[in-house]
Structure formats: structure tokens, C-alpha cells
Amino acid sequence: MPSIFVADFALPGQGVSLSGYIAEMNREQVIAEFLPDPLPLPNACSQKVNILFSLNGTLSQLGTTLVKREGQRATLQICEPLKRVVMRRNTRYPCVAPVQFRPIRSNGVTAVWKEGGSTDISLGGLALDIPPPVDISEMGEVLINLSELWLKSLWKKTQQETGERINLVDDLLWREGMDTRPLRLRGKICYTRPTLQGTISLGMEFVSTQIPDNLRLARILLDVFG
């Protein structure tokens, strides 16, 4: 595969996903380059790593194991065949989470962040409520932290798979390496309208599904709702 693909590298069951690129790939292995990241990179050989990336406009996942790592570069052995991830871009999932929003003006200047909350989210966009007034622009940017939603889903799946009763906070939330970073997502503002509660309902359509945080969103939605 001659092209370089933006990718998300997930360690199953650990709540960690790393952003990076597929630098090289053949039928047997993948050469990955991770972006500089505060999270620890996997060290142990044979560590399972699921790679999520967009191939010809379709989300695809590849199962691999870590063979070796040198700095931000890693060699991964393919252990599961490439498979298409079936998730509709416009399927909305209920999602109540804190959100920070700011409009992006036509000259590229951004306004101050305003706090609000999301109501639903999809691979293609999200809806949120924010207090008025709203600076009407064509584009906007949000910061949204889905770690609690993700953690609860991982916690539930872990209990189902192991049959063990575990404490969510002790065993998952504060685990070393847990990914709690907010996602930064940009998109086109589709609508703004007042609500009966006095807030402004705002809809945003994401402009890309191939940048790291958009792929990490796909990873979380796949783990939670897939």
C-alpha cells in the first residue's frame, strides 16, 4: 500500500487509542508511525492492536499484534483479515456529554469557547444545546469528552466477558494509560434554533472523517454502539 493513511490504533479492553499513520502495509505486516502523544505506547510484544482507518471512503479495521517498537515507529503483524466497519454516517446515537463550542468566522478567526451539552452524535455530526447568544457563522468547532460514555461501555463488556464484578472507578477510570482526552471536531453549522428551555439548539456536520480525532470518535462509537 503506497499511500499513507491516517489511522487509530486501539488496545482492546484498555480504553486506549493512539493516533498515527499507516506508513507501509503488505499482506503480512504494518509499519505504523504514532503521533507524539502523552499516553504510553504499547511495549510488550504480542500486544493486540486494532487499526481503524478509512479506505476508499469506507471505515475498515485490521487486527494486528505488536512485533517491535522503536520510538514512535512500530511493526505490527497482521493476525486478522481486513474487515469493513458497518456504521452509517448519519445514524444518530443518544449522547449527553459536556461540550465546549466556538464559531469559526470566514476569515478564520475563532471566538471564545462557550460551554454547553450534546444531545446526540453520529459519525457525520452532532447536535448540542448552548446558552444564547450565538455568533452565527458557517463553521464551528467543538471539544467533547466521551471518556465516561466509553468507560461505562468497556466496564459493562468486561463484566459480561469475565463474569467478574469490578469497580468502575478503581479498575477502569483511574487505570494508568486511560484515554480521557476531549475530541476536537470541526464542521459546518447546519442550523441554530431556540428551544423551550431558553437555550439554542445547534446542529453541526463534520467536514472530515479522516483526521485523527474523527477516527477516534468512530472508535468510541464502534465500541459503545457497534
C-alpha positions in Angstrom: 0.0 0.0 0.0 1.9 3.1 -1.2 -0.3 5.8 0.4 0.0 6.9 3.9 -3.3 6.6 5.9 -4.3 8.4 9.0 -5.3 5.7 11.5 -6.5 5.0 15.0 -4.6 2.3 16.9 -6.6 0.8 19.8 -5.6 -1.6 22.6 -8.7 -3.7 23.1 -10.2 -3.6 26.6 -7.7 -1.0 27.8 -9.6 2.1 26.8 -6.6 3.5 25.0 -6.5 4.6 21.4 -3.4 6.2 19.8 -3.4 8.4 16.8 -0.9 7.9 13.9 -0.4 6.8 10.4 0.0 3.6 8.4 3.4 4.3 6.7 3.6 0.9 5.0 1.4 -2.2 4.7 1.6 -5.5 2.9 -0.2 -8.9 3.4 1.8 -9.8 6.5 2.6 -6.6 8.4 2.0 -2.9 9.0 4.6 -0.2 9.7 2.9 2.4 11.9 4.0 5.8 13.0 2.4 7.2 16.1 1.8 10.9 16.7 3.6 12.4 19.7 1.2 11.6 22.5 1.1 11.9 26.3 -0.3 8.3 26.6 2.1 5.4 26.9 2.8 3.4 23.8 2.4 -0.4 23.9 5.7 -2.1 24.9 5.0 -5.8 25.2 5.4 -7.9 22.1 2.2 -9.8 21.2 0.1 -6.9 22.4 -3.1 -6.8 20.4 -3.6 -3.6 18.4 -6.8 -3.0 16.3 -6.2 -0.5 13.5 -9.1 1.7 12.2 -8.7 3.7 9.1 -10.7 5.0 6.1 -10.1 3.0 2.8 -11.8 4.3 -0.3 -14.2 6.3 1.9 -15.2 3.3 4.0 -14.2 2.6 7.6 -12.0 -0.5 7.8 -10.5 -2.4 10.7 -7.4 -4.6 10.8 -6.4 -6.9 13.7 -2.6 -6.9 14.4 -0.1 -7.8 17.2 2.9 -5.7 18.1 6.2 -7.2 16.9 8.6 -4.3 17.8 8.6 -0.6 18.6 11.3 1.9 18.1 10.3 5.4 19.4 7.2 6.5 17.6 7.5 3.8 14.9 6.2 0.2 15.3 6.0 -3.0 13.3 2.7 -4.8 13.6 2.0 -8.4 12.4 -1.4 -8.9 10.8 -3.4 -11.5 12.6 -7.0 -10.9 11.5 -8.2 -10.0 7.9 -9.3 -6.6 6.9 -13.0 -6.1 7.5 -15.4 -3.3 6.7 -16.9 -1.5 9.7 -20.6 -1.2 9.1 -21.7 2.1 10.8 -23.9 4.5 9.0 -22.6 8.0 8.9 -26.0 9.6 9.6 -27.2 7.2 12.3 -27.7 9.3 15.4 -26.8 7.9 18.8 -28.1 9.5 22.1 -25.2 11.2 23.8 -25.4 13.6 26.8 -21.9 15.0 27.4 -20.3 18.4 28.3 -19.3 20.3 25.2 -17.4 23.5 24.5 -18.3 25.2 21.3 -16.9 28.2 19.4 -17.8 29.6 15.9 -15.1 30.0 13.2 -15.6 33.1 11.2 -15.0 33.3 7.4 -11.6 35.0 8.0 -10.5 32.0 10.1 -10.7 33.9 13.4 -12.3 31.9 16.3 -14.5 33.3 19.0 -14.3 32.4 22.7 -15.3 28.9 23.9 -18.9 28.6 25.2 -20.0 25.7 27.4 -23.0 23.6 26.6 -24.1 19.9 26.2 -24.5 17.4 23.4 -27.9 15.7 22.8 -26.9 13.2 20.1 -23.9 12.3 17.9 -23.0 10.4 14.8 -20.0 9.8 12.5 -21.2 12.7 10.5 -22.1 15.3 13.0 -23.6 16.2 16.4 -26.4 18.2 18.0 -25.8 20.4 21.0 -27.5 22.9 23.3 -25.8 26.1 24.3 -26.9 29.3 26.0 -27.6 32.4 23.9 -26.5 34.4 22.2 -24.9 32.5 19.3 -22.4 34.1 16.9 -23.8 32.9 13.6 -21.1 31.5 11.3 -20.8 28.9 8.6 -18.2 26.8 10.6 -17.8 25.8 14.2 -15.5 23.8 16.4 -16.3 21.6 19.5 -14.4 20.0 22.3 -16.3 17.0 23.6 -15.2 14.4 26.2 -16.7 11.0 25.6 -14.5 9.1 28.1 -17.2 8.5 30.6 -19.5 7.0 27.9 -16.7 4.9 26.7 -15.6 3.7 30.1 -19.1 2.6 31.1 -19.4 0.6 27.9 -16.0 -1.1 28.4 -16.8 -1.7 32.1 -20.1 -3.4 31.1 -18.5 -5.5 28.4 -15.6 -6.6 30.7 -18.1 -7.8 33.3 -20.1 -9.7 30.7 -17.0 -11.4 29.3 -15.3 -12.3 32.6 -18.3 -12.7 34.8 -16.5 -10.8 37.5 -17.9 -7.8 39.4 -15.4 -5.0 39.1 -15.4 -1.4 40.4 -15.7 1.1 37.5 -13.7 3.8 39.2 -10.9 1.6 40.7 -10.4 -0.7 37.7 -11.1 1.5 34.7 -11.5 5.2 35.3 -8.1 5.7 37.0 -6.2 3.0 35.3 -2.8 4.1 34.0 -3.0 4.9 30.3 -6.7 5.5 30.3 -7.6 7.9 27.5 -9.6 10.8 28.8 -8.7 13.5 26.3 -11.5 15.5 24.7 -12.1 15.2 21.0 -11.6 18.4 18.9 -14.1 18.3 15.9 -14.8 20.8 13.2 -17.8 21.1 11.0 -20.3 23.1 9.1 -23.1 24.7 11.2 -26.4 23.4 9.7 -28.9 25.1 11.9 -29.5 27.1 15.0 -32.9 27.4 16.7 -34.3 28.4 20.1 -35.6 25.7 22.5 -38.4 25.9 25.0 -35.7 25.8 27.8 -34.3 29.1 26.6 -31.1 27.6 25.1 -30.0 27.4 21.4 -30.1 24.0 19.6 -27.3 23.8 17.2 -26.5 21.2 14.5 -23.1 20.6 13.0 -22.0 18.4 10.1 -18.3 17.3 10.4 -16.1 18.3 7.5 -13.9 15.3 7.5 -13.8 11.7 8.8 -10.1 11.1 8.1 -8.4 13.3 10.7 -7.2 11.7 14.0 -10.0 12.9 16.3 -12.7 11.9 13.8 -11.3 8.4 13.6 -11.1 8.3 17.4 -14.8 9.3 17.5 -15.5 6.4 15.2 -13.5 4.1 17.5 -15.6 5.2 20.5 -18.9 4.9 18.7 -17.9 1.4 17.5 -17.0 0.3 21.0 -20.2 1.8 22.6 -22.9 1.3 20.0 -21.4 -1.2 17.4 
